């Protein structure tokens, strides 16, 4: 199997777009070509790179989830780095007035609540507002371009972890979903997608033979990305989603759970493509730091059969049942805001418990099917 060529690998095909232009770049540690060279260095050598823009976790990936980032100077290049994860999530005129073109090169994970999507969307909006060109160097969706899962977000619950009505698992590349955002949600910026070569929709990231760089501190592997789509729901509860362990989002638990009872119950359901084992872990940070948690480890045996959203939702329902009065939802971070789980799920009926598990699964399957018809219009591969 031949290695997939990334968008940045094909810079020479798009180099005319950069000639005579002042260039800005939104990137992080995942912005490398297939030979491991940084996109920052590539553009610095081949274009007039004058500004860098940092998403969540920083351009060097050294900042934990949710931490505010301030403007700074990049040590390696001496170029100004403007924060897009602090006071301003959308670039201001002052931030982009000195450039003509903004490039974007970040590895997505294929999940609606991943903030890089909305950093991208806000940059696209600023490009429209201030008449700048937006170039995205396309990258694979690491969990494939076929399977769509989840509910379409209710815009009453839009936030920086879900800005548009798309499902949790949308099965588009970062370039494809940028095109969808631009058309479906009427951003209408001057968008250029530097396409990949050799990528096929059924590919998982390992199939591309490309180097995997952690897109954020808690997505260390492709397996993490796959289960993250379904188990991120626990972020909005007092159940640990495994942050602070070597298996974030694959380890789910709390001090008050019975790991043996929970794993036995989950395995009895015979959910497709997955098994559960009892797990005991002590997070080094985040929820239950330095406390023993009891729960399960999720083992994906068959990626094709595995339904990440339905598995995560089922586990959520059973943990909520077994936890009884010990279970609660994390309160909003600011007054007059909805619960965090509402933003994670893009709805309120998960928290309210008004629908049964079976009713939600049926509803989500219908919404996934509806989105699949929409997203196919934006396939570039």
N, C-alpha and C positions, 0 to 999 in steps of 0.2 A: 504494500500500500504506500502511495506517495504522500509525503508530508503536505499538509494544507499550507497555502501561501496566504498570509494575513494581509489586511489592507495596507499596513505600513510597509510590508515587503514589496508592495506594488507602487511605492511612492513615485518611481520614475514615470509611471503612466499618467500621473496627475501633477507632475512637477510644474507644468505651465501655469497651473492655477496659483502657484506660490510666487512666481517670478515677479520681482519688483514690488512685492507686498510685504508689509510688516505683519508678522505672524505671532499669534498667541496660541498656547497649548493647554488644554485641560487633560491631565493625566495623573497616573500614580505608578506604583512599582510594576503593575501588570502591563504598562505601556512599553513593551519590548518587541523587537522583531523575532523571527524564527531562529536567528543566530544569537539571540540573547542581548542584542544591542539596544540600549534605551532609546525610545522615541524622542526624548529630550535631546539626546546627543545627535541623533540622526537629523532632526530638524535644525539643530544648532549649526550643523556642518553644511546642510544643503539649502537652508532658507535663512531669511532674516528674522530669527526668533527673538522677540523682544519682551514677551511676558509669559508667565506661567500661572495657572489657576488650579487651586487645590480643592478637591472634594473632601468628603468625610474620610478620616484616617490619614490625610496628608499626602503629598506627592511621593513621599518615600515610604508610606505605609506604616509609620511608627507611632500612630495615635489611636487609642482605643475608641470603641463605638460610642458615639454621642458627645465626645469631647469637642468643645469649641476650638476652632483654629483661627489664629490671627495672621495678618499679612506678615511676610518675612522675606529674607533674601536666601535663595538657594545656595548652599555652601559650595556645591560643585561647580555651578556655572556662573554664579554672581547675578543671576537674573531675578527680578522682582517676582515674588509669588503672592498672588491675590487670593484671599480665602473665599471660597464659596460654601463654607460650612461654619458660619459665624453670624455676624450681624447681617450680612448680605448673602442670600442664597442665589439671588439673581444678579448678574453683573450690572453694575451701575455704568452710567456714561463715563464717569471718571476712570473706571477700571478698564474700559475697552476703547477709549477715544483715540489712543495712539496705535491701534492696530487696524488692519484691513480684513484679516481673515483669522478665524478661530478654528483650530483643529482639536479633535477630541479622540483620545485613544485610551480606553479603559476596558478591562475585561468585566463584562456583566456576568451575573450568575443565573439569570433566567427567572427571577422572582419579582413580583410586583412591588414588594416592600423594600427593595434594595435602593438606597438613596441615590446611587449614581445615575439612575434613570432620570431622576427629576433635576439633578444638577444639569444633566444634558438638556432637558426640556427648558429649563430657565435660561441656559445659555442660548438656546435656539430662539427664545422669545426676545432676548436682548439683541441678538443678531438681526431679527426682524425690526425691532424698534430703532436701531441705530445704523441700519443698512450695511451690515457686515456679512461676509460669506461664512458659512459653517461647513467644515469638512470633517466627516467622521471616518476614521480608519476602522473598517469593519472587523469584527472578531466572532468566533463561534459562540453560539449558545451552548454552554458546557453540558446542559442536560437535554440537548437535542432540539430539533426544530419541528417535531411532529405532534407530540402529546400535549394537549391543552387541558388544564385542570383548574377547578375552583370557580368561585362566583365572580361576577362582574361587579366591581366596586360601586357602591351607592355614593354619588358625589356629595351627599350630606356628610360623608366621612372622609372627604379628601384631606390629604396632609402631605408632608414630605416623605411619607412611606406609602403613599398611594394617591397620586394626583389626578389620575384619569380613570375612566371606567373600563378597566381591563381586568382579566382574571389573574390569580396568583401565579400560575404557570402559563405563559403566553406563547412559548415555542417560536420565538422570532430572534434573529440576531440583533445586536445593538443597532446596526445600520437599518435593518428592516423596521424595528420598532420606532426609530427616529423618523422614518418615512411615514409610518402610520400616524404618529403624533402630529407630524407636519400637515398631513392631509385631513385626517379624521377630526382632529381637535383644532384645526384652522390656525396653526402657528404661522404657516406660510413664509418661512424664512428661505433664503437662498441656500438650499441644502445640496451638498455633493457627498455621495457615499463612495469612498474608495473601497471597491469590492475585494473579496477574497477570491482565491482560485482553489478548486478541488474540494470545497466543503459540500457535504451532502446532508440533507435534513435529518436523516436517521442517525447521524454520528453523535456519540458522546465524546467528551473532550479527549479521552485517551485515544480515540480512533483517528484524531487529527495528527498524531505524532508530534505535537507542538509542546514546548515547555509550559508547565503549569506553575504560575506564580500566584501565591495566595492573594486574592483580590481584597481581602480584609482579614484582620487577625483571627476571626472566628469562622472563617471558611477555608480550612487548611487543605481539603481534598474535594474531589468530585462527588464522592459519597456524601460529604457534608452538604454540598450544594443541593443534592437531590432530596435529602430528607428535610433540609432547611425550609423548603417550600411548604412542607406540611407541619413542621413542629415549631415554626416561628410563632405560632398561636400562643405558646406557653410564655412568651415574653410579657404578655399582658396579665399574667397570673403570678401567684406566689410559688409556683412550681419551677424548679430550676430547669433551664433548657440546656444545661451542660456547659455554659460559659465558665471559664476558669478551669476547664479540664482539657485533655487532649482529644476529646470527642464531642465538641460542641454540637448541639442539635441532634446528635445520635444518642446521647445519654439524657434521659429525662427522669427527674425524681425530686424527692423532698424528704426531710427527716422523719415525717410521720407516715410515709407509705410502707406497705409490705411488698417488697420486691418479688418475692416468690408467688404470692397471690396474684399480683398484677401481671407478671409474665405468663403465668399459667392461664389466666383469663384471656389475655390477648391472643395467645397461641390457639386457644380453643375456638376462636372465631375463624381461623383458617383464611386470614386476609391474603390476597394474592401476592406472591413474590417477596414475602417478608416473614421473618421470625423474630422473636423477642427472647432475650435472656435476662435473668435477674442481674441487677447492677448495683454496686455500692461505690460511691465516689465522694471525694472531698474537694469542692471548688477552691481554687487559690484566690479567686476574686469573684465579684458579682454576688448573686443570691447565695446565701448560706456559706459565705466564705469561712473556711476552716471547720465546717460542720459536716458530719457524715450524712449523706443523702442516700436514700434507698429508692430504687425505681427499676427502669429497664434500659437495656441497650437495644437499639434497632439495627437489625441486620438485613440489608437488601440482598436477596438471593437472585432475583430476576428483575432487571430494570424495566423490561418491556411489560411484564405483568403488574409490577408494583405501581400502586396509586398513592402517591405521596400525600396529597390533600386528604383523601378519604382515610388513609392510615393515621395521619396526624389528628384529624377530627375525631376518629373513633377512640384513639388513645386519650384525647382530651376528655371526651364524655365519660370514659371509664374511670379516669383519675378523679374527675370531679365527683363521681358517684362514690368511689372508695374513700375519698378524703373527707367527705361529709362536712362538718363545721370547720375543719382545718383549712379548707380551700377558700381562697378569696381572689378577687380581681384587683390588680394594682390600680390605685387611684390616679386620676389625671395629674399631670405635672403642673398644670396651671388652673386657676379657677374658671368655672363655666366652660370647661372642656369635657369632651366625652372620654370614656374609659379608653386606656391604651389598647385593649383587646378589640374595641370597636374599629379603631384605625387599622389594626393588623388584619382584621377580617373583612373590613369594608362594609360592615353591617352592624346592627344591634341585636339581632335575634339569637346570636350565639350566646352573648352575655345574658340576655333575658330568659333564655331557655324555653321560649314559646313554641319552638318546633322540635320534633323528635329528631334523633340522629338520622333515621331513614328518610324523613321529610327533607332534611337539609341536603343529604347526599343526592336525592332525586332532583332537588332544585338546582344544585350546583352543576350536575351533569347537563341539565338543559341550558344553563347559562354558558357553560364551556362550549357546547355544541354551537350555540349562537355566535360566540366570538370566533370560533374556528372558521366560519364562513367569511367573516370580516377580514381576518388576518391573512387569509390566503391571497387576497388582492395585493398584498405587499411583499410577497415572496420575491427575493432577488436570486434565489438558487433553487 
